[in-house]
Amino acid sequence: MLEQPQRESTYLKLARELRTAILRHDYPEGVRLPTEAQLAEHYGISRQTVRRAFQDLVAEGLVHRVPGRGTFATPRDERYLRQFGSVDDLMGLSIDTRMHVVTPLHRRVDVDAAGRLGLHTDQVHKLAFLRLHEDTAFCHTAVFLPPAVGELLESVPELIEPSTPSASTVIGFLDGRLPEPIAEAEQSITVAEATPELAGHLGCEPGRALLRIDRVYQSVAGQLVELAISHFLPEHYSYRVRLRRSGR
């Protein structure tokens, strides 16, 4: 039987386990996932529960169903665009923006960031950058990484050289270096006043209301790998999300 932690439905746990297996490439292209009947028998749960888990994975773009053949993992190149494209969209990221590093990657003590990353040390790696569109800075982002994760990026020129422009993202650089792929991000949105430092970077008055988006990225193994704190100028950025009812 699936062990069901408090507050986590059985179908969510099954979806999480299947998601982890897919991201670890346990089901390469062309290899069929177990059927609903096989999963129901293996875990001692109903086929309806299995079907609900599959519905979530289909909605995420991780799997697709072929009538008469079964369920298959979405090819990695397509899945990457769907997963990380959707995460990047939260930043308003597109091909006509670029990253401009203002504080190169370095190690420092930050008790608050270390606590939010669940670390047993106060040491983190930090960098900060502006996101620009047509030479206009519309976002400032501070990124905090666990020491072991930060060390993976210490040789990336775009992150250690100040004022080096790049169209990439930090999670993009991490994706090919982490032992486990990034699976999800938890996000919170609020309003914050521009500090003198932020105002200087974004070209606004101190005290100006900014949109603040905090995001914590997690790998398929459950490790917290990045904390990103972004401040946006509201006149240059809008946030839109589409909500839909879940399958019944």
C-alpha positions as CSV (number, residue, x, y, z in Angstrom):
1,M,0.0,0.0,0.0
2,L,1.1,3.6,-0.5
3,E,2.0,5.3,2.7
4,Q,-0.2,8.3,2.9
5,P,1.2,11.2,4.9
6,Q,-1.2,13.6,6.6
7,R,-2.9,16.1,4.3
8,E,-1.7,14.4,1.1
9,S,-4.3,12.5,-0.9
10,T,-3.4,9.0,-2.2
11,Y,-3.7,10.2,-5.8
12,L,-1.3,13.1,-5.1
13,K,1.3,10.8,-3.6
14,L,1.0,8.4,-6.6
15,A,1.3,11.3,-9.0
16,R,4.4,12.6,-7.1
17,E,6.0,9.1,-7.3
18,L,5.3,8.8,-11.0
19,R,6.5,12.3,-11.6
20,T,9.8,11.5,-9.9
21,A,10.2,8.3,-11.9
22,I,9.5,10.2,-15.2
23,L,12.0,13.0,-14.4
24,R,14.6,10.4,-13.6
25,H,14.1,8.9,-17.0
26,D,12.7,5.6,-15.7
27,Y,10.4,5.7,-18.7
28,P,12.3,6.8,-21.8
29,E,10.6,7.7,-25.0
30,G,8.6,4.8,-26.4
31,V,8.4,2.9,-23.1
32,R,4.8,2.5,-21.8
33,L,4.0,3.4,-18.2
34,P,2.2,0.7,-16.1
35,T,-1.5,0.5,-16.8
36,E,-4.2,1.7,-14.4
37,A,-4.9,-1.9,-13.5
38,Q,-1.2,-2.7,-12.8
39,L,-0.8,0.4,-10.6
40,A,-4.0,-0.2,-8.7
41,E,-3.0,-3.8,-8.0
42,H,0.6,-2.9,-7.1
43,Y,-0.3,-0.1,-4.6
44,G,-3.6,-1.6,-3.4
45,I,-5.7,1.4,-4.5
46,S,-8.7,1.9,-6.8
47,R,-8.4,2.5,-10.5
48,Q,-10.2,5.7,-10.1
49,T,-7.4,6.9,-7.8
50,V,-4.8,5.9,-10.4
51,R,-6.8,7.7,-13.1
52,R,-6.9,10.9,-11.1
53,A,-3.1,10.8,-10.7
54,F,-2.7,10.3,-14.4
55,Q,-5.0,13.3,-15.1
56,D,-2.7,15.5,-13.1
57,L,0.4,14.3,-15.0
58,V,-1.4,14.8,-18.4
59,A,-2.4,18.4,-17.3
60,E,1.3,19.1,-16.5
61,G,2.4,17.8,-19.9
62,L,4.5,15.0,-18.3
63,V,2.6,12.2,-20.0
64,H,0.4,11.7,-23.0
65,R,-2.1,8.9,-23.7
66,V,-2.3,7.0,-26.9
67,P,-5.6,5.2,-27.5
68,G,-5.1,1.5,-27.8
69,R,-1.5,1.7,-26.7
70,G,-1.3,3.2,-23.3
71,T,0.3,6.1,-21.4
72,F,3.8,7.4,-22.3
73,A,6.2,10.0,-20.9
74,T,6.3,13.2,-23.0
75,P,9.6,13.5,-24.9
76,R,12.1,15.4,-22.8
77,D,12.5,18.3,-25.3
78,E,8.8,19.0,-25.3
79,R,8.5,18.5,-21.5
80,Y,11.3,21.0,-20.8
81,L,9.5,23.7,-22.7
82,R,6.3,23.1,-20.9
83,Q,7.7,22.8,-17.4
84,F,10.4,25.4,-17.3
85,G,8.6,27.6,-19.8
86,S,5.7,27.9,-17.4
87,V,8.1,28.6,-14.5
88,D,10.0,31.2,-16.5
89,D,6.7,32.8,-17.6
90,L,6.2,33.8,-13.9
91,M,9.2,36.1,-14.4
92,G,7.8,37.5,-17.7
93,L,10.9,35.9,-19.3
94,S,11.0,35.9,-23.1
95,I,13.5,35.8,-25.9
96,D,13.7,39.6,-26.0
97,T,14.9,40.0,-22.3
98,R,18.3,39.5,-20.9
99,M,19.9,39.1,-17.5
100,H,22.5,41.6,-16.3
101,V,24.5,40.5,-13.2
102,V,25.0,43.3,-10.6
103,T,26.3,41.2,-7.8
104,P,28.4,38.2,-9.0
105,L,28.0,34.8,-7.4
106,H,29.7,34.7,-4.0
107,R,29.5,33.0,-0.6
108,R,28.1,34.8,2.4
109,V,26.3,34.5,5.7
110,D,22.5,35.0,5.5
111,V,20.5,33.5,8.3
112,D,17.1,34.2,6.8
113,A,17.9,32.8,3.4
114,A,19.6,29.7,4.9
115,G,16.5,29.1,7.1
116,R,14.1,29.3,4.1
117,L,16.3,26.8,2.3
118,G,16.2,24.5,5.3
119,L,20.0,24.5,5.8
120,H,21.9,23.5,8.9
121,T,24.4,26.3,8.2
122,D,24.2,30.0,7.8
123,Q,26.3,30.0,4.7
124,V,24.7,30.4,1.3
125,H,25.8,31.4,-2.2
126,K,24.2,34.6,-3.5
127,L,24.0,36.6,-6.7
128,A,21.8,39.4,-7.9
129,F,20.8,40.5,-11.4
130,L,18.5,42.8,-13.3
131,R,16.2,41.6,-16.0
132,L,16.1,44.0,-18.9
133,H,13.8,44.6,-21.9
134,E,15.1,46.9,-24.6
135,D,17.7,48.3,-22.2
136,T,15.0,49.0,-19.5
137,A,15.4,47.3,-16.2
138,F,12.0,46.0,-15.0
139,C,13.1,43.4,-12.4
140,H,15.7,42.9,-9.8
141,T,16.3,39.4,-8.5
142,A,18.4,38.1,-5.6
143,V,19.1,34.4,-5.8
144,F,20.3,32.3,-2.8
145,L,21.6,28.8,-3.2
146,P,22.8,26.1,-0.7
147,P,26.6,25.9,-0.7
148,A,26.7,22.6,-2.5
149,V,24.4,23.9,-5.2
150,G,26.3,27.2,-5.5
151,E,29.5,25.4,-6.0
152,L,28.1,23.9,-9.2
153,L,27.8,27.4,-10.7
154,E,31.2,28.8,-9.7
155,S,32.6,28.2,-13.2
156,V,29.7,29.8,-15.1
157,P,31.1,33.1,-16.6
158,E,27.7,34.7,-16.9
159,L,27.2,34.5,-13.1
160,I,30.7,35.4,-11.8
161,E,31.5,38.3,-14.1
162,P,29.7,41.5,-13.3
163,S,27.7,43.2,-16.1
164,T,27.8,40.1,-18.3
165,P,24.6,40.0,-20.3
166,S,22.8,36.7,-20.8
167,A,19.4,35.5,-22.0
168,S,19.6,32.5,-19.7
169,T,18.1,31.8,-16.2
170,V,19.8,30.5,-13.1
171,I,17.5,27.5,-13.1
172,G,18.5,26.9,-16.7
173,F,22.2,26.8,-15.7
174,L,21.3,24.5,-12.8
175,D,19.2,22.1,-14.8
176,G,22.2,20.4,-16.5
177,R,24.3,20.4,-13.3
178,L,22.1,19.1,-10.5
179,P,22.1,15.4,-9.8
180,E,18.3,15.5,-9.7
181,P,16.1,17.7,-12.0
182,I,14.1,20.6,-10.6
183,A,10.5,19.5,-10.3
184,E,8.5,22.4,-8.9
185,A,8.5,25.8,-7.3
186,E,6.5,27.3,-4.5
187,Q,5.7,31.0,-5.1
188,S,4.4,33.8,-3.0
189,I,3.4,37.3,-4.2
190,T,3.2,40.5,-2.2
191,V,3.9,44.2,-2.4
192,A,7.1,45.8,-1.0
193,E,8.6,49.3,-0.9
194,A,11.7,50.0,-3.0
195,T,14.8,50.3,-0.8
196,P,17.4,52.9,-1.8
197,E,19.4,50.1,-3.4
198,L,16.5,48.7,-5.4
199,A,15.5,52.2,-6.4
200,G,18.9,52.8,-7.8
201,H,18.9,49.6,-9.8
202,L,15.3,50.0,-11.2
203,G,15.4,53.8,-11.7
204,C,12.5,54.6,-9.4
205,E,12.0,56.6,-6.2
206,P,12.8,55.0,-2.8
207,G,9.6,53.9,-1.2
208,R,7.9,53.2,-4.5
209,A,5.5,50.2,-4.4
210,L,7.0,47.2,-6.2
211,L,5.6,43.7,-6.9
212,R,7.6,41.2,-4.9
213,I,7.6,37.5,-6.0
214,D,9.4,34.9,-3.9
215,R,10.0,31.5,-5.3
216,V,11.6,28.4,-3.8
217,Y,12.6,25.7,-6.2
218,Q,12.7,22.0,-5.3
219,S,14.2,19.0,-6.9
220,V,12.4,15.7,-7.5
221,A,14.2,14.3,-4.5
222,G,12.6,17.0,-2.3
223,Q,15.8,19.1,-1.9
224,L,15.4,22.9,-1.8
225,V,17.9,24.1,-4.4
226,E,17.1,27.8,-4.9
227,L,15.4,30.8,-3.3
228,A,14.8,33.7,-5.7
229,I,13.4,37.0,-4.5
230,S,12.3,39.3,-7.4
231,H,11.0,42.9,-7.3
232,F,9.2,44.2,-10.4
233,L,8.3,47.7,-11.5
234,P,4.5,47.4,-12.0
235,E,4.4,49.7,-15.0
236,H,6.7,47.3,-16.9
237,Y,5.3,44.0,-15.7
238,S,1.9,42.3,-15.3
239,Y,1.1,38.9,-13.8
240,R,-1.6,36.7,-15.4
241,V,-2.7,33.2,-14.4
242,R,-5.4,31.0,-15.7
243,L,-7.4,28.9,-13.2
244,R,-9.5,25.9,-14.1
245,R,-11.5,23.3,-12.3
246,S,-9.8,20.0,-11.6
247,G,-11.1,16.8,-13.1
248,R,-13.8,15.1,-11.0
